[in-house]
């Protein structure tokens, strides 16, 4: 299975269905299911937007408990 690394909160927003599209500057021929890998980085400024914060909180997430690749 193919996978894509996406920083938080975008990875979680995709996983919960609140974000439907991910665009990249490079083309791909892949279509269909893809695994989402949450990278280490968290865009904390994005988490401050009310719409994003509300979507995350609706599923029990905050900026402090988003899953990441941190060990």
PQR file with spaces between the fields and no chain letter, atoms N, CA, C, O and H, PARSE charges and radii, in Angstrom:
ATOM       1  N    UNK     1       0.842   -1.176    0.000 -0.4000 1.5000
ATOM       2  CA   UNK     1       0.000    0.000    0.000 -0.0000 2.0000
ATOM       3  C    UNK     1       0.886    1.238    0.000  0.5500 1.7000
ATOM       4  O    UNK     1       1.916    1.273    0.674 -0.5500 1.4000
ATOM       5  N    UNK     2       0.492    2.229   -0.741 -0.4000 1.5000
ATOM       6  CA   UNK     2       1.191    3.515   -0.787 -0.0000 2.0000
ATOM       7  C    UNK     2       0.837    4.321    0.456  0.5500 1.7000
ATOM       8  O    UNK     2      -0.232    4.142    1.039 -0.5500 1.4000
ATOM       9  H    UNK     2      -0.344    2.200   -1.289  0.4000 1.0000
ATOM      10  N    UNK     3       1.750    5.214    0.859 -0.4000 1.5000
ATOM      11  CA   UNK     3       1.523    6.068    2.021 -0.0000 2.0000
ATOM      12  C    UNK     3       2.003    7.476    1.705  0.5500 1.7000
ATOM      13  O    UNK     3       2.840    7.678    0.825 -0.5500 1.4000
ATOM      14  H    UNK     3       2.619    5.359    0.385  0.4000 1.0000
ATOM      15  N    UNK     4       1.465    8.442    2.431 -0.4000 1.5000
ATOM      16  CA   UNK     4       1.862    9.834    2.284 -0.0000 2.0000
ATOM      17  C    UNK     4       2.047   10.416    3.678  0.5500 1.7000
ATOM      18  O    UNK     4       1.235   10.177    4.571 -0.5500 1.4000
ATOM      19  H    UNK     4       0.785    8.278    3.146  0.4000 1.0000
ATOM      20  N    UNK     5       3.117   11.179    3.859 -0.4000 1.5000
ATOM      21  CA   UNK     5       3.375   11.840    5.134 -0.0000 2.0000
ATOM      22  C    UNK     5       2.781   13.237    5.078  0.5500 1.7000
ATOM      23  O    UNK     5       3.027   13.999    4.142 -0.5500 1.4000
ATOM      24  H    UNK     5       3.777   11.374    3.134  0.4000 1.0000
ATOM      25  N    UNK     6       2.001   13.556    6.086 -0.4000 1.5000
ATOM      26  CA   UNK     6       1.331   14.853    6.175 -0.0000 2.0000
ATOM      27  C    UNK     6       1.501   15.359    7.605  0.5500 1.7000
ATOM      28  O    UNK     6       1.352   14.592    8.556 -0.5500 1.4000
ATOM      29  H    UNK     6       1.801   12.937    6.846  0.4000 1.0000
ATOM      30  N    UNK     7       1.813   16.646    7.761 -0.4000 1.5000
ATOM      31  CA   UNK     7       1.969   17.201    9.106 -0.0000 2.0000
ATOM      32  C    UNK     7       0.593   17.354    9.760  0.5500 1.7000
ATOM      33  O    UNK     7      -0.441   17.386    9.093 -0.5500 1.4000
ATOM      34  H    UNK     7       1.934   17.269    6.988  0.4000 1.0000
ATOM      35  N    UNK     8       0.626   17.444   11.071 -0.4000 1.5000
ATOM      36  CA   UNK     8      -0.589   17.661   11.838 -0.0000 2.0000
ATOM      37  C    UNK     8      -0.925   19.152   11.844  0.5500 1.7000
ATOM      38  O    UNK     8       0.005   19.955   11.763 -0.5500 1.4000
ATOM      39  H    UNK     8       1.467   17.418   11.613  0.4000 1.0000
ATOM      40  N    UNK     9      -2.152   19.566   11.931 -0.4000 1.5000
ATOM      41  CA   UNK     9      -3.373   18.803   12.153 -0.0000 2.0000
ATOM      42  C    UNK     9      -3.986   18.231   10.877  0.5500 1.7000
ATOM      43  O    UNK     9      -5.031   17.581   10.920 -0.5500 1.4000
ATOM      44  H    UNK     9      -2.907   18.913   11.997  0.4000 1.0000
ATOM      45  N    UNK    10      -3.328   18.475    9.736 -0.4000 1.5000
ATOM      46  CA   UNK    10      -3.914   18.081    8.451 -0.0000 2.0000
ATOM      47  C    UNK    10      -4.097   16.572    8.335  0.5500 1.7000
ATOM      48  O    UNK    10      -5.096   16.116    7.778 -0.5500 1.4000
ATOM      49  H    UNK    10      -2.479   19.002    9.701  0.4000 1.0000
ATOM      50  N    UNK    11      -3.146   15.788    8.853 -0.4000 1.5000
ATOM      51  CA   UNK    11      -3.267   14.328    8.772 -0.0000 2.0000
ATOM      52  C    UNK    11      -4.511   13.841    9.508  0.5500 1.7000
ATOM      53  O    UNK    11      -5.257   13.009    8.991 -0.5500 1.4000
ATOM      54  H    UNK    11      -2.335   16.159    9.305  0.4000 1.0000
ATOM      55  N    UNK    12      -4.731   14.357   10.708 -0.4000 1.5000
ATOM      56  CA   UNK    12      -5.909   13.953   11.478 -0.0000 2.0000
ATOM      57  C    UNK    12      -7.182   14.456   10.826  0.5500 1.7000
ATOM      58  O    UNK    12      -8.182   13.739   10.804 -0.5500 1.4000
ATOM      59  H    UNK    12      -4.125   15.032   11.128  0.4000 1.0000
ATOM      60  N    UNK    13      -7.173   15.662   10.298 -0.4000 1.5000
ATOM      61  CA   UNK    13      -8.371   16.190    9.638 -0.0000 2.0000
ATOM      62  C    UNK    13      -8.763   15.332    8.440  0.5500 1.7000
ATOM      63  O    UNK    13      -9.950   15.135    8.180 -0.5500 1.4000
ATOM      64  H    UNK    13      -6.360   16.244   10.316  0.4000 1.0000
ATOM      65  N    UNK    14      -7.779   14.825    7.714 -0.4000 1.5000
ATOM      66  CA   UNK    14      -8.074   13.919    6.599 -0.0000 2.0000
ATOM      67  C    UNK    14      -8.650   12.614    7.141  0.5500 1.7000
ATOM      68  O    UNK    14      -9.644   12.106    6.623 -0.5500 1.4000
ATOM      69  H    UNK    14      -6.815   14.985    7.925  0.4000 1.0000
ATOM      70  N    UNK    15      -8.023   12.075    8.184 -0.4000 1.5000
ATOM      71  CA   UNK    15      -8.456   10.788    8.745 -0.0000 2.0000
ATOM      72  C    UNK    15      -9.881   10.839    9.290  0.5500 1.7000
ATOM      73  O    UNK    15     -10.606    9.848    9.201 -0.5500 1.4000
ATOM      74  H    UNK    15      -7.215   12.487    8.605  0.4000 1.0000
ATOM      75  N    UNK    16     -10.294   11.975    9.854 -0.4000 1.5000
ATOM      76  CA   UNK    16     -11.650   12.074   10.414 -0.0000 2.0000
ATOM      77  C    UNK    16     -12.668   12.560    9.374  0.5500 1.7000
ATOM      78  O    UNK    16     -13.859   12.662    9.671 -0.5500 1.4000
ATOM      79  H    UNK    16      -9.705   12.780    9.926  0.4000 1.0000
ATOM      80  N    UNK    17     -12.205   12.854    8.175 -0.4000 1.5000
ATOM      81  CA   UNK    17     -13.106   13.257    7.099 -0.0000 2.0000
ATOM      82  C    UNK    17     -13.417   14.738    7.028  0.5500 1.7000
ATOM      83  O    UNK    17     -14.276   15.151    6.250 -0.5500 1.4000
ATOM      84  H    UNK    17     -11.238   12.771    7.934  0.4000 1.0000
ATOM      85  N    UNK    18     -12.731   15.547    7.830 -0.4000 1.5000
ATOM      86  CA   UNK    18     -12.968   16.989    7.815 -0.0000 2.0000
ATOM      87  C    UNK    18     -12.199   17.689    6.698  0.5500 1.7000
ATOM      88  O    UNK    18     -12.520   18.826    6.351 -0.5500 1.4000
ATOM      89  H    UNK    18     -12.033   15.212    8.462  0.4000 1.0000
ATOM      90  N    UNK    19     -11.200   17.036    6.137 -0.4000 1.5000
ATOM      91  CA   UNK    19     -10.425   17.560    5.001 -0.0000 2.0000
ATOM      92  C    UNK    19     -10.459   16.494    3.917  0.5500 1.7000
ATOM      93  O    UNK    19     -10.013   15.367    4.136 -0.5500 1.4000
ATOM      94  H    UNK    19     -10.939   16.113    6.419  0.4000 1.0000
ATOM      95  N    UNK    20     -10.979   16.841    2.766 -0.4000 1.5000
ATOM      96  CA   UNK    20     -11.188   15.852    1.714 -0.0000 2.0000
ATOM      97  C    UNK    20     -10.098   15.817    0.648  0.5500 1.7000
ATOM      98  O    UNK    20      -9.949   14.808   -0.042 -0.5500 1.4000
ATOM      99  H    UNK    20     -11.341   17.757    2.589  0.4000 1.0000
ATOM     100  N    UNK    21      -9.343   16.884    0.501 -0.4000 1.5000
ATOM     101  CA   UNK    21      -8.374   16.951   -0.590 -0.0000 2.0000
ATOM     102  C    UNK    21      -6.994   17.309   -0.065  0.5500 1.7000
ATOM     103  O    UNK    21      -6.851   18.101    0.866 -0.5500 1.4000
ATOM     104  H    UNK    21      -9.464   17.703    1.061  0.4000 1.0000
ATOM     105  N    UNK    22      -5.992   16.717   -0.675 -0.4000 1.5000
ATOM     106  CA   UNK    22      -4.596   17.051   -0.393 -0.0000 2.0000
ATOM     107  C    UNK    22      -3.942   17.313   -1.735  0.5500 1.7000
ATOM     108  O    UNK    22      -3.952   16.450   -2.613 -0.5500 1.4000
ATOM     109  H    UNK    22      -6.108   16.073   -1.432  0.4000 1.0000
ATOM     110  N    UNK    23      -3.378   18.487   -1.901 -0.4000 1.5000
ATOM     111  CA   UNK    23      -2.730   18.821   -3.168 -0.0000 2.0000
ATOM     112  C    UNK    23      -1.230   18.911   -2.960  0.5500 1.7000
ATOM     113  O    UNK    23      -0.750   19.300   -1.896 -0.5500 1.4000
ATOM     114  H    UNK    23      -3.370   19.189   -1.189  0.4000 1.0000
ATOM     115  N    UNK    24      -0.510   18.544   -3.998 -0.4000 1.5000
ATOM     116  CA   UNK    24       0.940   18.597   -3.988 -0.0000 2.0000
ATOM     117  C    UNK    24       1.408   19.255   -5.280  0.5500 1.7000
ATOM     118  O    UNK    24       0.661   19.322   -6.256 -0.5500 1.4000
ATOM     119  H    UNK    24      -0.901   18.229   -4.863  0.4000 1.0000
ATOM     120  N    UNK    25       2.636   19.736   -5.279 -0.4000 1.5000
ATOM     121  CA   UNK    25       3.164   20.395   -6.479 -0.0000 2.0000
ATOM     122  C    UNK    25       3.645   19.384   -7.510  0.5500 1.7000
ATOM     123  O    UNK    25       3.893   19.747   -8.659 -0.5500 1.4000
ATOM     124  H    UNK    25       3.243   19.682   -4.486  0.4000 1.0000
ATOM     125  N    UNK    26       3.781   18.120   -7.115 -0.4000 1.5000
ATOM     126  CA   UNK    26       4.258   17.092   -8.036 -0.0000 2.0000
ATOM     127  C    UNK    26       3.105   16.203   -8.475  0.5500 1.7000
ATOM     128  O    UNK    26       2.184   15.949   -7.698 -0.5500 1.4000
ATOM     129  H    UNK    26       3.580   17.826   -6.180  0.4000 1.0000
ATOM     130  N    UNK    27       3.148   15.736   -9.701 -0.4000 1.5000
ATOM     131  CA   UNK    27       2.055   14.890  -10.209 -0.0000 2.0000
ATOM     132  C    UNK    27       2.168   13.445   -9.697  0.5500 1.7000
ATOM     133  O    UNK    27       3.253   12.978   -9.353 -0.5500 1.4000
ATOM     134  H    UNK    27       3.895   15.943  -10.332  0.4000 1.0000
ATOM     135  N    UNK    28       1.039   12.760   -9.658 -0.4000 1.5000
ATOM     136  CA   UNK    28       1.024   11.351   -9.299 -0.0000 2.0000
ATOM     137  C    UNK    28      -0.021   10.621  -10.134  0.5500 1.7000
ATOM     138  O    UNK    28      -1.059   11.181  -10.485 -0.5500 1.4000
ATOM     139  H    UNK    28       0.157   13.140   -9.938  0.4000 1.0000
ATOM     140  N    UNK    29       0.264    9.392  -10.438 -0.4000 1.5000
ATOM     141  CA   UNK    29      -0.700    8.574  -11.171 -0.0000 2.0000
ATOM     142  C    UNK    29      -1.523    7.725  -10.211  0.5500 1.7000
ATOM     143  O    UNK    29      -2.454    7.038  -10.631 -0.5500 1.4000
ATOM     144  H    UNK    29       1.108    8.937  -10.153  0.4000 1.0000
ATOM     145  N    UNK    30      -1.184    7.768   -8.915 -0.4000 1.5000
ATOM     146  CA   UNK    30      -1.876    6.932   -7.935 -0.0000 2.0000
ATOM     147  C    UNK    30      -3.311    7.405   -7.731  0.5500 1.7000
ATOM     148  O    UNK    30      -3.570    8.599   -7.583 -0.5500 1.4000
ATOM     149  H    UNK    30      -0.428    8.326   -8.573  0.4000 1.0000
ATOM     150  N    UNK    31      -4.213    6.477   -7.725 -0.4000 1.5000
ATOM     151  CA   UNK    31      -5.615    6.744   -7.410 -0.0000 2.0000
ATOM     152  C    UNK    31      -6.080    5.629   -6.492  0.5500 1.7000
ATOM     153  O    UNK    31      -5.663    4.481   -6.646 -0.5500 1.4000
ATOM     154  H    UNK    31      -4.004    5.507   -7.845  0.4000 1.0000
ATOM     155  N    UNK    32      -6.920    5.951   -5.561 -0.4000 1.5000
ATOM     156  CA   UNK    32      -7.441    4.926   -4.658 -0.0000 2.0000
ATOM     157  C    UNK    32      -6.974    5.140   -3.227  0.5500 1.7000
ATOM     158  O    UNK    32      -6.540    6.230   -2.853 -0.5500 1.4000
ATOM     159  H    UNK    32      -7.259    6.883   -5.436  0.4000 1.0000
ATOM     160  N    UNK    33      -7.069    4.097   -2.450 -0.4000 1.5000
ATOM     161  CA   UNK    33      -6.737    4.181   -1.034 -0.0000 2.0000
ATOM     162  C    UNK    33      -5.250    4.448   -0.840  0.5500 1.7000
ATOM     163  O    UNK    33      -4.404    4.027   -1.629 -0.5500 1.4000
ATOM     164  H    UNK    33      -7.422    3.212   -2.754  0.4000 1.0000
ATOM     165  N    UNK    34      -4.966    5.171    0.252 -0.4000 1.5000
ATOM     166  CA   UNK    34      -3.587    5.508    0.588 -0.0000 2.0000
ATOM     167  C    UNK    34      -3.506    5.636    2.107  0.5500 1.7000
ATOM     168  O    UNK    34      -4.433    6.133    2.745 -0.5500 1.4000
ATOM     169  H    UNK    34      -5.653    5.513    0.893  0.4000 1.0000
ATOM     170  N    UNK    35      -2.400    5.187    2.676 -0.4000 1.5000
ATOM     171  CA   UNK    35      -2.194    5.304    4.119 -0.0000 2.0000
ATOM     172  C    UNK    35      -1.724    6.719    4.443  0.5500 1.7000
ATOM     173  O    UNK    35      -0.997    7.333    3.662 -0.5500 1.4000
ATOM     174  H    UNK    35      -1.647    4.782    2.158  0.4000 1.0000
ATOM     175  N    UNK    36      -2.140    7.227    5.586 -0.4000 1.5000
ATOM     176  CA   UNK    36      -1.732    8.556    6.041 -0.0000 2.0000
ATOM     177  C    UNK    36      -0.735    8.387    7.174  0.5500 1.7000
ATOM     178  O    UNK    36      -1.033    7.753    8.186 -0.5500 1.4000
ATOM     179  H    UNK    36      -2.731    6.728    6.221  0.4000 1.0000
ATOM     180  N    UNK    37       0.451    8.958    6.998 -0.4000 1.5000
ATOM     181  CA   UNK    37       1.472    8.944    8.029 -0.0000 2.0000
ATOM     182  C    UNK    37       1.581   10.348    8.595  0.5500 1.7000
ATOM     183  O    UNK    37       1.883   11.292    7.864 -0.5500 1.4000
ATOM     184  H    UNK    37       0.693    9.472    6.176  0.4000 1.0000
ATOM     185  N    UNK    38       1.340   10.496    9.889 -0.4000 1.5000
ATOM     186  CA   UNK    38       1.466   11.801   10.529 -0.0000 2.0000
ATOM     187  C    UNK    38       2.929   12.041   10.853  0.5500 1.7000
ATOM     188  O    UNK    38       3.541   11.287   11.610 -0.5500 1.4000
ATOM     189  H    UNK    38       1.095    9.729   10.483  0.4000 1.0000
ATOM     190  N    UNK    39       3.485   13.093   10.276 -0.4000 1.5000
ATOM     191  CA   UNK    39       4.883   13.420   10.521 -0.0000 2.0000
ATOM     192  C    UNK    39       5.101   13.969   11.922  0.5500 1.7000
ATOM     193  O    UNK    39       4.164   14.049   12.716 -0.5500 1.4000
ATOM     194  H    UNK    39       2.988   13.706    9.661  0.4000 1.0000
ATOM     195  N    UNK    40       6.341   14.348   12.225 -0.4000 1.5000
ATOM     196  CA   UNK    40       6.681   14.871   13.551 -0.0000 2.0000
ATOM     197  C    UNK    40       6.145   16.269   13.800  0.5500 1.7000
ATOM     198  O    UNK    40       5.832   16.630   14.934 -0.5500 1.4000
ATOM     199  H    UNK    40       7.103   14.283   11.580  0.4000 1.0000
ATOM     200  N    UNK    41       6.040   17.055   12.735 -0.4000 1.5000
ATOM     201  CA   UNK    41       5.714   18.471   12.871 -0.0000 2.0000
ATOM     202  C    UNK    41       4.219   18.695   13.101  0.5500 1.7000
ATOM     203  O    UNK    41       3.381   17.992   12.537 -0.5500 1.4000
ATOM     204  H    UNK    41       6.294   16.761   11.813  0.4000 1.0000
ATOM     205  N    UNK    42       3.899   19.684   13.938 -0.4000 1.5000
ATOM     206  CA   UNK    42       2.520   20.123   14.153 -0.0000 2.0000
ATOM     207  C    UNK    42       2.445   21.606   13.801  0.5500 1.7000
ATOM     208  O    UNK    42       3.214   22.414   14.322 -0.5500 1.4000
ATOM     209  H    UNK    42       4.579   20.255   14.397  0.4000 1.0000
ATOM     210  N    UNK    43       1.523   21.954   12.924 -0.4000 1.5000
ATOM     211  CA   UNK    43       1.285   23.356   12.569 -0.0000 2.0000
ATOM     212  C    UNK    43       0.394   23.949   13.655  0.5500 1.7000
ATOM     213  O    UNK    43      -0.832   23.951   13.539 -0.5500 1.4000
ATOM     214  H    UNK    43       0.899   21.298   12.501  0.4000 1.0000
ATOM     215  N    UNK    44       1.034   24.454   14.720 -0.4000 1.5000
ATOM     216  CA   UNK    44       0.281   24.953   15.880 -0.0000 2.0000
ATOM     217  C    UNK    44      -0.545   26.192   15.547  0.5500 1.7000
ATOM     218  O    UNK    44      -1.591   26.413   16.158 -0.5500 1.4000
ATOM     219  H    UNK    44       2.030   24.453   14.815  0.4000 1.0000
ATOM     220  N    UNK    45      -0.099   26.996   14.598 -0.4000 1.5000
ATOM     221  CA   UNK    45      -0.879   28.166   14.193 -0.0000 2.0000
ATOM     222  C    UNK    45      -2.196   27.739   13.556  0.5500 1.7000
ATOM     223  O    UNK    45      -3.227   28.368   13.797 -0.5500 1.4000
ATOM     224  H    UNK    45       0.751   26.816   14.102  0.4000 1.0000
ATOM     225  N    UNK    46      -2.180   26.684   12.750 -0.4000 1.5000
ATOM     226  CA   UNK    46      -3.406   26.194   12.119 -0.0000 2.0000
ATOM     227  C    UNK    46      -4.395   25.703   13.169  0.5500 1.7000
ATOM     228  O    UNK    46      -5.606   25.840   12.994 -0.5500 1.4000
ATOM     229  H    UNK    46      -1.343   26.173   12.555  0.4000 1.0000
ATOM     230  N    UNK    47      -3.892   25.138   14.245 -0.4000 1.5000
ATOM     231  CA   UNK    47      -4.763   24.609   15.307 -0.0000 2.0000
ATOM     232  C    UNK    47      -5.501   25.717   16.053  0.5500 1.7000
ATOM     233  O    UNK    47      -6.453   25.445   16.785 -0.5500 1.4000
ATOM     234  H    UNK    47      -2.909   25.027   14.387  0.4000 1.0000
ATOM     235  N    UNK    48      -5.070   26.951   15.872 -0.4000 1.5000
ATOM     236  CA   UNK    48      -5.724   28.082   16.532 -0.0000 2.0000
ATOM     237  C    UNK    48      -6.977   28.558   15.800  0.5500 1.7000
ATOM     238  O    UNK    48      -7.804   29.260   16.383 -0.5500 1.4000
ATOM     239  H    UNK    48      -4.297   27.171   15.277  0.4000 1.0000
ATOM     240  N    UNK    49      -7.124   28.181   14.525 -0.4000 1.5000
ATOM     241  CA   UNK    49      -8.314   28.592   13.777 -0.0000 2.0000
ATOM     242  C    UNK    49      -9.545   27.906   14.365  0.5500 1.7000
ATOM     243  O    UNK    49      -9.530   26.693   14.576 -0.5500 1.4000
ATOM     244  H    UNK    49      -6.453   27.612   14.051  0.4000 1.0000
ATOM     245  N    UNK    50     -10.606   28.659   14.632 -0.4000 1.5000
ATOM     246  CA   UNK    50     -11.799   28.085   15.275 -0.0000 2.0000
ATOM     247  C    UNK    50     -12.385   26.878   14.545  0.5500 1.7000
ATOM     248  O    UNK    50     -12.808   25.917   15.188 -0.5500 1.4000
ATOM     249  H    UNK    50     -10.618   29.644   14.461  0.4000 1.0000
ATOM     250  N    UNK    51     -12.416   26.914   13.218 -0.4000 1.5000
ATOM     251  CA   UNK    51     -13.000   25.801   12.463 -0.0000 2.0000
ATOM     252  C    UNK    51     -12.174   24.529   12.610  0.5500 1.7000
ATOM     253  O    UNK    51     -12.718   23.433   12.746 -0.5500 1.4000
ATOM     254  H    UNK    51     -12.072   27.694   12.696  0.4000 1.0000
ATOM     255  N    UNK    52     -10.865   24.688   12.580 -0.4000 1.5000
ATOM     256  CA   UNK    52      -9.973   23.539   12.712 -0.0000 2.0000
ATOM     257  C    UNK    52     -10.024   23.014   14.136  0.5500 1.7000
ATOM     258  O    UNK    52     -10.146   21.809   14.353 -0.5500 1.4000
ATOM     259  H    UNK    52     -10.423   25.578   12.470  0.4000 1.0000
ATOM     260  N    UNK    53      -9.932   23.915   15.107 -0.4000 1.5000
ATOM     261  CA   UNK    53      -9.987   23.508   16.508 -0.0000 2.0000
ATOM     262  C    UNK    53     -11.287   22.776   16.825  0.5500 1.7000
ATOM     263  O    UNK    53     -11.276   21.765   17.528 -0.5500 1.4000
ATOM     264  H    UNK    53      -9.833   24.894   14.930  0.4000 1.0000
ATOM     265  N    UNK    54     -12.415   23.286   16.306 -0.4000 1.5000
ATOM     266  CA   UNK    54     -13.712   22.655   16.554 -0.0000 2.0000
ATOM     267  C    UNK    54     -13.791   21.260   15.934  0.5500 1.7000
ATOM     268  O    UNK    54     -14.306   20.334   16.560 -0.5500 1.4000
ATOM     269  H    UNK    54     -12.424   24.107   15.736  0.4000 1.0000
ATOM     270  N    UNK    55     -13.285   21.106   14.716 -0.4000 1.5000
ATOM     271  CA   UNK    55     -13.312   19.795   14.057 -0.0000 2.0000
ATOM     272  C    UNK    55     -12.475   18.786   14.836  0.5500 1.7000
ATOM     273  O    UNK    55     -12.874   17.631   14.985 -0.5500 1.4000
ATOM     274  H    UNK    55     -12.866   21.859   14.208  0.4000 1.0000
ATOM     275  N    UNK    56     -11.326   19.214   15.328 -0.4000 1.5000
ATOM     276  CA   UNK    56     -10.476   18.318   16.109 -0.0000 2.0000
ATOM     277  C    UNK    56     -11.128   17.965   17.445  0.5500 1.7000
ATOM     278  O    UNK    56     -11.156   16.800   17.842 -0.5500 1.4000
ATOM     279  H    UNK    56     -11.002   20.152   15.206  0.4000 1.0000
ATOM     280  N    UNK    57     -11.651   18.981   18.135 -0.4000 1.5000
ATOM     281  CA   UNK    57     -12.261   18.750   19.449 -0.0000 2.0000
ATOM     282  C    UNK    57     -13.485   17.850   19.356  0.5500 1.7000
ATOM     283  O    UNK    57     -13.777   17.103   20.290 -0.5500 1.4000
ATOM     284  H    UNK    57     -11.628   19.928   17.812  0.4000 1.0000
ATOM     285  N    UNK    58     -14.196   17.914   18.247 -0.4000 1.5000
ATOM     286  CA   UNK    58     -15.368   17.062   18.049 -0.0000 2.0000
ATOM     287  C    UNK    58     -14.987   15.582   18.089  0.5500 1.7000
ATOM     288  O    UNK    58     -15.823   14.729   18.387 -0.5500 1.4000
ATOM     289  H    UNK    58     -13.958   18.521   17.489  0.4000 1.0000
ATOM     290  N    UNK    59     -13.733   15.286   17.791 -0.4000 1.5000
ATOM     291  CA   UNK    59     -13.246   13.904   17.786 -0.0000 2.0000
ATOM     292  C    UNK    59     -12.263   13.637   18.929  0.5500 1.7000
ATOM     293  O    UNK    59     -11.580   12.612   18.936 -0.5500 1.4000
ATOM     294  H    UNK    59     -13.054   15.980   17.550  0.4000 1.0000
ATOM     295  N    UNK    60     -12.192   14.559   19.893 -0.4000 1.5000
ATOM     296  CA   UNK    60     -11.368   14.351   21.079 -0.0000 2.0000
ATOM     297  C    UNK    60      -9.909   14.740   20.948  0.5500 1.7000
ATOM     298  O    UNK    60      -9.091   14.335   21.773 -0.5500 1.4000
ATOM     299  H    UNK    60     -12.746   15.391   19.887  0.4000 1.0000
ATOM     300  N    UNK    61      -9.561   15.517   19.929 -0.4000 1.5000
ATOM     301  CA   UNK    61      -8.174   15.919   19.722 -0.0000 2.0000
ATOM     302  C    UNK    61      -7.954   17.381   20.089  0.5500 1.7000
ATOM     303  O    UNK    61      -8.837   18.223   19.930 -0.5500 1.4000
ATOM     304  H    UNK    61     -10.226   15.846   19.258  0.4000 1.0000
ATOM     305  N    UNK    62      -6.761   17.655   20.581 -0.4000 1.5000
ATOM     306  CA   UNK    62      -6.300   19.021   20.807 -0.0000 2.0000
ATOM     307  C    UNK    62      -4.874   19.091   20.240  0.5500 1.7000
ATOM     308  O    UNK    62      -4.314   18.081   19.816 -0.5500 1.4000
ATOM     309  H    UNK    62      -6.043   16.971   20.710  0.4000 1.0000
ATOM     310  N    UNK    63      -4.313   20.274   20.240 -0.4000 1.5000
ATOM     311  CA   UNK    63      -2.939   20.424   19.750 -0.0000 2.0000
ATOM     312  C    UNK    63      -1.976   19.581   20.591  0.5500 1.7000
ATOM     313  O    UNK    63      -0.909   19.197   20.112 -0.5500 1.4000
ATOM     314  H    UNK    63      -4.768   21.095   20.585  0.4000 1.0000
ATOM     315  N    UNK    64      -2.344   19.295   21.828 -0.4000 1.5000
ATOM     316  CA   UNK    64      -1.463   18.552   22.728 -0.0000 2.0000
ATOM     317  C    UNK    64      -1.543   17.034   22.593  0.5500 1.7000
ATOM     318  O    UNK    64      -0.650   16.336   23.074 -0.5500 1.4000
ATOM     319  H    UNK    64      -3.211   19.606   22.218  0.4000 1.0000
ATOM     320  N    UNK    65      -2.589   16.500   21.952 -0.4000 1.5000
ATOM     321  CA   UNK    65      -2.692   15.038   21.866 -0.0000 2.0000
ATOM     322  C    UNK    65      -2.818   14.514   20.434  0.5500 1.7000
ATOM     323  O    UNK    65      -3.258   13.384   20.225 -0.5500 1.4000
ATOM     324  H    UNK    65      -3.314   17.067   21.561  0.4000 1.0000
ATOM     325  N    UNK    66      -2.438   15.325   19.454 -0.4000 1.5000
ATOM     326  CA   UNK    66      -2.450   14.845   18.074 -0.0000 2.0000
ATOM     327  C    UNK    66      -1.379   13.769   17.902  0.5500 1.7000
ATOM     328  O    UNK    66      -0.259   13.941   18.383 -0.5500 1.4000
ATOM     329  H    UNK    66      -2.082   16.243   19.624  0.4000 1.0000
ATOM     330  N    UNK    67      -1.697   12.675   17.236 -0.4000 1.5000
ATOM     331  CA   UNK    67      -0.691   11.633   17.029 -0.0000 2.0000
ATOM     332  C    UNK    67       0.373   12.103   16.049  0.5500 1.7000
ATOM     333  O    UNK    67       0.062   12.696   15.016 -0.5500 1.4000
ATOM     334  H    UNK    67      -2.607   12.536   16.846  0.4000 1.0000
ATOM     335  N    UNK    68       1.623   11.834   16.381 -0.4000 1.5000
ATOM     336  CA   UNK    68       2.737   12.200   15.496 -0.0000 2.0000
ATOM     337  C    UNK    68       3.751   11.066   15.451  0.5500 1.7000
ATOM     338  O    UNK    68       3.611   10.058   16.143 -0.5500 1.4000
ATOM     339  H    UNK    68       1.875   11.352   17.220  0.4000 1.0000
ATOM     340  N    UNK    69       4.763   11.248   14.633 -0.4000 1.5000
ATOM     341  CA   UNK    69       5.816   10.249   14.491 -0.0000 2.0000
ATOM     342  C    UNK    69       6.846   10.325   15.603  0.5500 1.7000
ATOM     343  O    UNK    69       7.865    9.636   15.552 -0.5500 1.4000
ATOM     344  H    UNK    69       4.877   12.067   14.070  0.4000 1.0000
ATOM     345  N    UNK    70       6.597   11.145   16.597 -0.4000 1.5000
ATOM     346  CA   UNK    70       7.555   11.287   17.710 -0.0000 2.0000
ATOM     347  C    UNK    70       7.667    9.978   18.465  0.5500 1.7000
ATOM     348  O    UNK    70       6.685    9.257   18.642 -0.5500 1.4000
ATOM     349  H    UNK    70       5.769   11.705   16.638  0.4000 1.0000
ATOM     350  N    UNK    71       8.866    9.684   18.903 -0.4000 1.5000
ATOM     351  CA   UNK    71       9.092    8.447   19.668 -0.0000 2.0000
ATOM     352  C    UNK    71       9.087    8.727   21.144  0.5500 1.7000
ATOM     353  O    UNK    71       9.261    7.810   21.947 -0.5500 1.4000
ATOM     354  H    UNK    71       9.664   10.269   18.760  0.4000 1.0000
